[in-house]
Amino acid sequence: MFFEEVKQFITQPNDFRTVLILIFSLVFAYWLSRFLAQGIIFVTQKVAVRSDSETREHRVILYRQVETYLSVAVAVVRVVVVAVVAYTTWRVLAPVGSASWGGAGAAAIGASAVFIVVAGATVGLLLRDITSGASMIIEKWFTIGDFIKVEPFLDMQGVVERMTLRSTKLRSLSGEVIWIHNQQIQAVHVTPRGVRTIAVDIFVKDIEAGKGAIQQVVNAMPTGATMLARPLKMTAPEQWGEGVWRITVVGEMTPGREWLMEQYFVSAIKKIDDDAKKADKLLVLEPFARYADPIADKRFKRAVRVAQSK
């Protein structure tokens, strides 16, 4: 008797059965999309590990682009699976030409009226986010792992942790998590390789004494993921006039930590010279810091050469 009632419930058309099947289908679609998304997230984590351990810059950029596309794919897969299952269930429950199609059509008209009312305040915003996100991804504005500064909110900056068609997730140096709608991003400042390169030029009158004093400060500089990206490098001395030598120290640091070179390092060099006896003074001129990104140097060298040729 029980099985006969179950069979009749499934085979006989009724609204309650339709609602139950639709709810079951949506729940199934949700868990299926979540399962597929977890698979993509697992692959993304593997790519992230490869990216962090890679030393070749072009390979790092490639891995980060793949990681970005996989991050976007997570959201796309979830939406597509739920939409396909819901649409398929609806067509099965109310196929075209069936007796229930007329009711379904009337319901669709009513739903369309509600949609028109709320679309401007909800779907319109969502579509603008998706359009902006798709444009940024296609044009490769930035990838996961890049350090960016967002306009018009210049105090909104950090490392890109996640990017979808709708939003972008940043993490600042202080550990704060920042979510921003893609349509709010008017422009971005992208720091190449996630570090700023700064050089300090030091002018000394004694090469060996100068190198020894500089090395003493270099050894005391803090290194780490959020400080100096790698130990400072000292270039070969260059002669600048009679009895004057220039020694350049180059360092790479996280954006926001420029003070390590511009202030801390320069002050330490000056303090060593101030503490020395008058006869042992090293500095001929005061040290100064400057940006020294190699790619920027090449681009500006080309721009200056073009300007001089005119």
C-alpha positions as CSV (number, residue, x, y, z in Angstrom):
1,M,0.0,0.0,0.0
2,F,2.8,2.4,0.9
3,F,4.6,1.7,-2.3
4,E,1.4,2.3,-4.3
5,E,1.0,5.7,-2.7
6,V,4.6,6.6,-3.4
7,K,4.2,5.5,-7.1
8,Q,1.0,7.5,-7.4
9,F,2.7,10.6,-5.8
10,I,5.5,10.5,-8.3
11,T,3.5,9.7,-11.4
12,Q,0.4,11.9,-10.8
13,P,0.9,15.6,-11.5
14,N,0.5,17.8,-8.4
15,D,2.0,21.1,-7.4
16,F,3.5,19.8,-4.1
17,R,5.4,17.1,-6.0
18,T,6.7,19.7,-8.4
19,V,8.0,21.9,-5.6
20,L,9.7,19.0,-3.8
21,I,11.4,17.9,-7.0
22,L,12.5,21.4,-7.7
23,I,13.9,21.9,-4.2
24,F,15.7,18.6,-4.4
25,S,17.2,19.5,-7.8
26,L,18.5,22.8,-6.5
27,V,20.0,21.2,-3.4
28,F,21.7,18.5,-5.6
29,A,22.9,21.3,-8.0
30,Y,24.4,23.2,-5.0
31,W,26.3,20.3,-3.6
32,L,27.4,19.2,-7.1
33,S,28.7,22.7,-7.8
34,R,30.5,22.8,-4.5
35,F,32.1,19.4,-5.1
36,L,33.4,20.6,-8.5
37,A,34.5,23.9,-7.0
38,Q,36.5,22.1,-4.3
39,G,38.3,20.1,-7.1
40,I,39.2,23.4,-8.9
41,I,40.4,24.9,-5.5
42,F,42.6,21.9,-5.0
43,V,44.2,22.3,-8.4
44,T,44.5,26.1,-7.7
45,Q,46.4,25.4,-4.4
46,K,48.8,23.1,-6.3
47,V,49.4,25.9,-8.9
48,A,50.0,28.4,-6.1
49,V,52.6,26.2,-4.5
50,R,54.4,25.9,-7.8
51,S,54.2,29.6,-8.3
52,D,55.7,30.4,-4.9
53,S,58.6,27.9,-5.4
54,E,59.4,29.0,-9.0
55,T,62.5,31.2,-9.5
56,R,62.0,32.0,-13.2
57,E,60.0,35.2,-13.5
58,H,58.2,34.3,-16.8
59,R,57.1,31.0,-15.2
60,V,55.8,32.8,-12.1
61,I,53.7,35.1,-14.3
62,L,52.3,32.1,-16.2
63,Y,51.4,30.3,-12.9
64,R,49.7,33.4,-11.5
65,Q,47.6,33.8,-14.7
66,V,46.5,30.2,-14.4
67,E,45.7,30.7,-10.7
68,T,43.6,33.7,-11.6
69,Y,41.7,31.9,-14.3
70,L,41.0,29.0,-11.9
71,S,39.8,31.4,-9.2
72,V,37.3,32.8,-11.7
73,A,36.3,29.3,-12.8
74,V,35.2,28.4,-9.3
75,A,32.4,31.0,-9.3
76,V,31.5,30.3,-12.9
77,V,31.2,26.6,-12.4
78,R,28.9,27.1,-9.4
79,V,26.6,29.4,-11.3
80,V,26.5,27.3,-14.4
81,V,25.8,24.0,-12.6
82,V,22.9,25.4,-10.6
83,A,21.4,27.2,-13.6
84,V,21.6,24.1,-15.9
85,V,20.1,21.8,-13.3
86,A,17.3,24.2,-12.4
87,Y,16.5,24.8,-16.1
88,T,16.5,21.1,-16.9
89,T,14.3,20.3,-14.0
90,W,11.9,23.0,-15.0
91,R,11.7,21.8,-18.6
92,V,11.1,18.2,-17.4
93,L,8.4,19.2,-15.0
94,A,6.7,21.6,-17.5
95,P,7.6,20.6,-21.0
96,V,6.6,22.7,-24.0
97,G,3.2,21.7,-25.2
98,S,2.1,20.0,-22.0
99,A,-1.0,20.9,-20.1
100,S,1.0,22.4,-17.4
101,W,2.9,24.7,-19.8
102,G,0.2,27.3,-19.7
103,G,0.5,27.5,-15.9
104,A,4.2,27.6,-16.2
105,G,4.0,30.3,-18.8
106,A,1.7,32.4,-16.6
107,A,4.1,31.9,-13.7
108,A,7.0,33.0,-15.9
109,I,5.1,36.2,-16.9
110,G,4.6,37.0,-13.2
111,A,8.2,36.2,-12.4
112,S,9.2,38.5,-15.3
113,A,7.2,41.4,-13.8
114,V,9.0,41.0,-10.4
115,F,12.3,40.7,-12.2
116,I,11.7,44.0,-14.0
117,V,11.1,45.7,-10.7
118,V,14.2,44.5,-8.9
119,A,16.6,44.2,-11.9
120,G,17.7,47.8,-11.8
121,A,18.7,47.6,-8.1
122,T,20.2,44.1,-8.1
123,V,20.9,42.4,-11.4
124,G,22.1,45.6,-13.0
125,L,24.8,46.0,-10.3
126,L,25.8,42.4,-10.7
127,L,26.1,42.7,-14.4
128,R,28.2,45.8,-14.1
129,D,30.5,43.9,-11.7
130,I,30.7,40.9,-14.1
131,T,31.4,43.2,-17.1
132,S,34.2,45.0,-15.3
133,G,35.7,41.8,-14.0
134,A,35.7,40.1,-17.4
135,S,37.3,43.2,-19.0
136,M,40.1,43.3,-16.4
137,I,40.8,39.5,-16.8
138,I,40.8,39.7,-20.6
139,E,43.1,42.7,-20.6
140,K,45.3,41.2,-17.8
141,W,45.3,44.1,-15.5
142,F,46.6,42.0,-12.7
143,T,46.8,38.5,-11.5
144,I,46.6,36.7,-8.1
145,G,49.8,37.4,-6.1
146,D,50.3,40.9,-7.5
147,F,50.5,43.9,-5.1
148,I,48.1,46.5,-6.4
149,K,46.8,50.0,-5.3
150,V,43.2,50.7,-6.3
151,E,41.9,54.0,-7.6
152,P,40.1,56.1,-6.6
153,F,40.8,54.6,-3.1
154,L,44.6,55.0,-3.0
155,D,44.7,53.8,0.6
156,M,43.2,50.5,-0.6
157,Q,46.2,48.4,-1.4
158,G,47.4,44.9,-0.9
159,V,48.2,41.5,-2.4
160,V,45.5,40.0,-4.6
161,E,44.3,36.8,-2.9
162,R,41.3,36.0,-5.0
163,M,39.5,37.4,-8.1
164,T,36.1,36.5,-9.5
165,L,34.0,38.1,-12.1
166,R,32.1,39.9,-9.4
167,S,34.7,41.0,-6.8
168,T,38.4,41.1,-5.9
169,K,39.9,40.2,-2.5
170,L,43.0,41.9,-1.2
171,R,45.1,41.4,1.9
172,S,47.0,44.5,3.2
173,L,50.4,44.5,5.0
174,S,48.6,44.9,8.3
175,G,46.7,41.6,7.7
176,E,43.3,43.3,6.9
177,V,41.1,41.5,4.3
178,I,39.6,43.9,1.7
179,W,36.8,43.0,-0.7
180,I,35.9,45.4,-3.5
181,H,33.3,45.2,-6.2
182,N,35.0,45.1,-9.7
183,Q,32.9,48.0,-11.0
184,Q,34.4,50.2,-8.2
185,I,37.9,49.7,-9.6
186,Q,38.7,52.6,-11.9
187,A,42.4,52.0,-12.2
188,V,45.1,50.0,-10.5
189,H,48.8,50.6,-9.7
190,V,50.5,47.2,-10.1
191,T,53.9,46.6,-8.5
192,P,56.0,44.3,-10.8
193,R,57.2,41.2,-9.0
194,G,55.5,42.5,-5.8
195,V,58.6,44.4,-4.7
196,R,60.0,47.9,-5.0
197,T,63.6,48.3,-6.0
198,I,65.5,51.2,-4.3
199,A,69.2,52.0,-4.6
200,V,71.3,54.1,-2.2
201,D,74.3,55.9,-3.6
202,I,77.1,56.4,-1.1
203,F,80.1,58.6,-1.9
204,V,83.3,57.8,0.0
205,K,87.0,58.7,-0.1
206,D,88.3,55.4,1.0
207,I,87.1,52.3,-0.9
208,E,88.0,49.6,1.6
209,A,86.9,51.5,4.7
210,G,83.7,52.5,2.9
211,K,82.9,48.9,1.9
212,G,83.5,47.7,5.4
213,A,81.2,50.3,7.0
214,I,78.5,49.6,4.4
215,Q,78.7,45.8,4.9
216,Q,78.3,46.3,8.6
217,V,75.0,48.1,8.0
218,V,73.9,45.6,5.3
219,N,74.4,42.7,7.8
220,A,72.1,44.5,10.3
221,M,69.2,45.0,7.9
222,P,66.1,42.9,8.5
223,T,64.9,40.5,5.8
224,G,61.7,38.6,5.4
225,A,58.5,38.4,3.3
226,T,57.2,41.8,4.5
227,M,60.6,43.5,4.9
228,L,63.5,43.2,2.6
229,A,62.7,40.6,0.0
230,R,66.3,39.5,-0.2
231,P,69.7,40.6,1.2
232,L,71.0,43.9,-0.1
233,K,73.5,43.8,-2.9
234,M,76.6,46.1,-3.1
235,T,77.7,47.1,-6.6
236,A,81.3,47.5,-7.7
237,P,82.7,51.0,-6.7
238,E,82.9,53.7,-9.5
239,Q,85.4,56.5,-9.4
240,W,83.7,60.0,-9.4
241,G,86.4,62.6,-9.7
242,E,89.7,62.8,-7.8
243,G,89.6,60.7,-4.6
244,V,85.8,60.2,-4.7
245,W,84.2,56.8,-5.1
246,R,80.6,55.9,-5.5
247,I,79.3,52.6,-4.0
248,T,75.6,51.7,-4.7
249,V,73.6,49.4,-2.6
250,V,70.4,47.9,-4.1
251,G,67.5,46.4,-2.2
252,E,64.1,45.0,-3.0
253,M,61.3,45.4,-0.5
254,T,57.5,45.1,-0.1
255,P,55.6,48.3,-1.0
256,G,55.1,50.4,2.1
257,R,58.6,49.4,3.4
258,E,60.6,51.9,1.4
259,W,61.6,53.6,4.6
260,L,64.0,50.7,5.2
261,M,66.3,52.1,2.5
262,E,65.2,55.7,2.3
263,Q,65.5,56.4,6.1
264,Y,66.8,53.5,8.1
265,F,69.7,52.5,5.9
266,V,70.7,56.1,5.0
267,S,70.6,57.1,8.7
268,A,72.7,54.1,9.8
269,I,75.4,55.0,7.2
270,K,75.4,58.6,8.4
271,K,75.6,57.6,12.0
272,I,78.7,55.5,11.4
273,D,80.3,58.4,9.8
274,D,79.2,60.8,12.5
275,D,80.6,58.6,15.2
276,A,84.0,58.3,13.5
277,K,86.9,60.6,14.3
278,K,87.5,63.6,12.0
279,A,90.4,61.9,10.4
280,D,88.5,58.7,9.7
281,K,85.4,60.3,8.1
282,L,84.2,58.3,5.1
283,L,81.5,60.3,3.4
284,V,82.3,62.9,0.9
285,L,78.6,63.6,0.1
286,E,75.4,62.7,1.9
287,P,73.9,59.4,0.7
288,F,70.7,59.6,-1.2
289,A,68.0,57.0,-2.2
290,R,66.4,56.5,-5.5
291,Y,64.1,54.1,-7.3
292,A,66.1,51.6,-9.4
293,D,63.6,49.3,-11.2
294,P,65.6,47.8,-14.1
295,I,62.6,47.7,-16.5
296,A,61.6,51.3,-15.7
297,D,65.2,52.4,-16.3
298,K,65.2,50.8,-19.8
299,R,61.8,52.4,-20.6
300,F,62.9,55.9,-19.5
301,K,66.2,55.5,-21.2
302,R,64.4,54.9,-24.4
303,A,62.1,57.9,-23.8
304,V,65.0,60.2,-23.1
305,R,66.8,58.9,-26.2
306,V,63.7,59.6,-28.4
307,A,63.3,63.1,-26.9
308,Q,66.9,64.0,-27.5
309,S,66.7,62.8,-31.1
310,K,63.9,65.3,-31.9
